[in-house]
Amino acid sequence: MSEQKVINFMGQRKLAAVFSLLLVIASIGALAVKGLNFGLDFTGGTLIEMHYPQTANLTDIRNDLREQGYPGAVVANFGTDRDVVIRIQSDEAEVGGKIAEELKDGYVGEGEAELKRVEYVGGQVGAEFANDGGLGMLFALIVVMAYVGIRFQFKFSVGAVVALAHDVLIVLGCFAIFQFDFDLTVLAAVLAVIGYSLNDTIVVSDRIRENFRKIRKSEPIEIVNISLTQTLGRTLITSLTTLLVLLALFLVGGELIHNFALSLIMGVVVGTYSSIYVAANVLLALNISNEDLMSVEKEGEDQETLMP
């Protein structure tokens, strides 16, 4: 059986580092200059759910809302083609009922349109959502660093957190650059990106640690290349199958989860790249060596001797 050809990933590590640094700087700059285009969940506003006796014409509803002075209203089907959810930025709690009555009066089909619910989110509540979301992401990164530090070694935890922060910043930067709506579903997707990217990074880190224990005479850069080559197939298969599902959600999932799927697609692509070039690059920059893993090696050997 022929040996697997080792891909020299780290041969381009300096170029990858510059590329990642440029992306992160651009993302931070976009966040500082443009900021995120927060949705109703964060800015406050009104959500209206209507039920129509026939298939709802979303274009007509948008035109009606535009005539009422709400050109930025988000209109989408909710469950069936007869149920419609409308999101409107407004500081008045009573505006939802007024809009619903005008939509009911403007409906010209058979039967009568029905108002199912009206929900209002105040600006203060939206600000609390934004603060809680930011704290949630920060807490997730701290927990990840602690877990990887205990599970592997401190240098691995630094590499993992740098890779995760890299992924989150780039996804947020894309939303800031293109001014896509950032709501609670996108925040949930960003947190999911942290979990996805961490899973990939853990697999690569585990293989790097294992190869440091097995291949003692090779240089760290060679060991990292061998480890990345061995995990490449698993990484690509996982990413491609995940992307297929996300593309289906993006294309046919409807407007409500459009940005959710988009942010996850960005996260999977960037996370796959970072698990190869960012986390491993940081390890080499921190001069990872066999000496760093000696305690882990002894622990593994003791466990093996205890096994029947």
N, C-alpha and C positions, 0 to 999 in steps of 0.2 A: 504493500500500500504506500503510495507516494506521499511525501510530506506536503503539508499545506504551505503554499507560498506566502511569506510574510509581507504584508503591505506596509510600506514606510510612511505611516500616517504622520509621525512626529518629524519627518523631514520637512514638512510644511508648517511646523508649529509656530514659527515666528510670523509667517504670513497670516495664519489663522488668528493669532493673537492681535495683530494689527486690524484685521477685518472685524473681529469681535469688539475691539475697543472703539472702532469707528461707529459700529452699530449702536453700542451703548451710549456713546457721546451724543449721537443724533437723537436717540430716544430720550435721553435726559433733557436735551435742548428743546425737543418738541413738547415734552411735559411742562417745562418751565415757561416756554413762550406761548404755546397754544393751550396747553392743559387738556384734560379729558372732557369730552362732551357728555356730561352726566345726563342720564335719563331721568324719568319721573321718580324712580325709586330713591334718587339722591337729591334732586332739586325740588321735589314736591309737585303735585299735580293731581289730576282726576282720571280714574279709570271707569269706563262705562261698558257694560256688557248688554248687548241687544240680541233679541231673537226675532227672526223674520219668518213668516209662514212659507216663503219661497226662497230660492237661492238668492242671497244678498248680493247686490251689485256694489262692490267695494269702490269702484270708480265714482259712482253717483254719490255714495256716502262721503267720499273725500271732497267732491265738488260742493256738496251741501255744507260741509264743515268749513271749507275755504270761504264760502259766501258769508258764513257766520263770523268770520274773522279768526279762524284757526287753521292756517295753511300748513302748520307743522305737525298737525295731528297724525298719530300713527293708527292706521286702521288695518285689521287683519282678521281672518277667520279664526274661530276658537272652537276646535273640536269638529264641528260640521260646517258645511257651506251655508247654513242658515243662521249660525251663531257668529256674532261679530263682537270683537273687543276693540275699544277705542281708548287711546291714551292721549291726554291733552295737558300741556303745561298751563297751569292756572293757579293763582293765589287765592281763589274764591272757592269755598267748599260747596256753595250752592249752584255752581255753574254746571255741574254734571246733570242735575235734574232738568235744567233749562234746555240744555243741548239735546237730551233724550226726548223731551216733549216736541222739540222742533223736528227731530228726525222722524218721530212717529207721525207728526202732521204732514211731513213731506213725503211719506211713503205712499206710492200710487198703485202698488200691486194688490192682489187679492188678499183678503184677511187684514190683520192689523199687527203692526210691529209691537213687540213687547219689551219693556225694560226689565232686565233680570237682576242687575245690581249696579250700584254706584259706590266707588271707593275713592276717598280723598286722602292723600298723603301730604302732610304739612311740610314746609321747608325745614323746620327744626328736626322733625323725624328723619327727613332725608339726610341732613347733615350728620345725624347720629349713625345712620347706616354707613355713610362714607368713612367716618372715624372708626367704627367697629370693623369695617372691611379692611382698612389699612392696618389696624392692630392685629387682625386675624392673619394677614399675610406675614407680618413681622414675627408673630408668635410661631407660625409654621416654620419659618426659616431658622429660628432659634432652636426649636425642637429637633429639626432635621440635623442641625450642627451637633447637638448633644448626642443624638442617636448614633450618627456616623462616627463620632469621636469615640463612643463606647464600643460600638460594633467593630470598628476597624482601628483607626489611629487618628491623632489630631490633624495630621496633614491631609488625610483623606476627607475629614470633615470640612476643612477649609476649601478644598477643591469642590466638594459637593455643594456647599453654600454659594460659592462664587458662580458655579454653573447654574444653580437655581435662580439666583439674583439676576444673572445674565438673561435667562429665559423670560422672567417676569418683566424686566425692564424693556426688552425688545417688543414683547406683546403689547404692553401698555404704550410704548412709543409709537407703534403702528396705529393704535386707536387714536392717539393724539394727533399724529400726522394727517390721517385721513378723516379725522373727526367723526368716526363711527360712534353710535350711541353706546354709552357705557352704563349698564344697569346691573341689577343684582345677578342676573343670569350670567353676564360676562364675568362678574367678580367670582361667581362659583366656578366658571371655566378656568379662570386664572389659578385658583386654588387647586383645581384638578390638574392643571399643567405642572404645578409643583410636585404633586404626587406621581404623575407619569414620568417626569424627568428624573425624579429621585429613584424610581424603580430601575430605570435604565442605568443610572449612575452607579447604583448599588451592585448591579450585575457586573459591570465593567470593573469596579473597584475590587470585588471579590475575586475575579479572575486575575487581576494584577497582583493582589496579595498572594494568591495561590502560586503564581508563577515565580514570584520573588523567593518563595520557599523552595520551589523545585529547581529553578535555573539559577544557581548561585554564582556562576562564573561570568554571566553575561552582564553587559552594561544596563543601567536602568532604562535608557531610551529603547534598547532592543527588547527588553522585557515588556515594556508598555506596548510596543508595536505588535509583539506576539499576542498579547492579551486582547488588544483591540481587533486584531485579525480573527482570533478565535470567537469573539462575541459578535462580529459583524453580521453574520447570517441571522442570528437571533434578533439583533437590533433592527435590521431591515424588515424582516418578516413581521415583527410586532408593529413597527411603524406603518407599514403598508396596509396591513389588515385594519388597523385603527383608522387610518386615513380613508379607507373605503367606506366605513360606517359614517364617519364625519362628513364626507362629501355627499352621501345620501341625505343626511340631515340638513346640510347646507342647501342642497338643490330642491328638495321636496318637503322639507320640514316645516315650511311656513315662515312668515315674517317674525313671529314672536321668538323663535329660537335661531334665527338667522345669524345674529351676532355671537350667540353662544357657540354655535358650530364653527363660525369663522375664527374665533379666538382660540378654540381648541386645535383647529387645523394649524394655525400659526405656531401654537405651543408645541405640537407634536414635531413639526419640521425643525423648529429651533432647538427643541429638547434633544432630538436625535443628533443634531450637529454638536451640541454642547457636551453630550455624554462622550463623544469621540475626541473633540478638540479642546474643550475648555477645562473639564475636570482633570483629564490626564495631563494637559499642559501645565496646569497649576501644580500638580504633583511633581513634575520635573523641575519647575521653577523653584520649588521648595526643597529640591535635592533629596527626593525620596530614595532610600537605600535599604539594604538588608538589615542594617543595624536598627532601623526604625521599626522593623517588624519582628525583631527577635522575641519579644514577650508574647506576641501572637503565635509565633511558631511553637514555643514551648507549650503554650496552652493547648494548641491543636494536637501536639504529640501526646500530651498527657491524656487527652480525651480518646485518642486512638488506642492507647494501651489499655484503657478501661473497657473498651468494646470487646464482646466475646468473639 
